[in-house]
Amino acid sequence: MKKVRRTVSSSLLLLVLLVGLSVPALGARHGSRRCTDRCADNYRIKIDACNLIPLKHERKICERRAKESKNDCKHRCH
């Protein structure tokens, strides 16, 4: 009986450890996605602001800067 109890308790301990180690790995993966989503949201806001500029040359400069900002943000996520 003691042997069975020891086997069951050690199996449960191993299971808890494995689950506990996998949770942070899953959280890190989703954290990166949230970061890139935030970068994309900021990019859309900047592009919407750029579209309000009536002069084409100035608008293109603004759009280029928004894209560079998005790329910099995405590089900081990884």
C-alpha positions, 0 to 999 in steps of 0.5 A, spaced: 500 500 500 505 504 501 508 503 494 502 504 491 501 511 494 508 513 493 508 511 486 501 515 485 504 521 489 510 521 485 506 521 478 502 527 481 508 531 483 511 530 476 505 532 472 504 538 476 511 540 475 511 539 467 504 543 467 508 548 471 513 549 466 509 549 460 505 555 462 510 560 462 512 558 455 505 559 453 505 565 456 511 568 453 508 566 446 502 570 447 506 576 450 509 577 443 503 576 439 500 582 444 506 586 443 506 586 435 498 587 435 500 593 439 505 595 434 499 594 429 494 598 432 499 604 433 501 604 426 493 604 424 493 610 428 499 614 425 496 612 418 489 615 419 493 621 422 497 621 416 491 621 411 489 627 414 495 631 411 492 634 404 499 634 401 501 628 397 509 629 399 508 630 406 503 625 407 508 620 404 513 622 409 508 621 414 506 614 412 514 612 411 515 614 418 509 610 421 512 604 417 519 605 420 516 606 427 512 600 426 518 596 424 522 598 430 516 596 435 516 589 432 523 589 433 523 591 440 518 585 441 522 579 439 
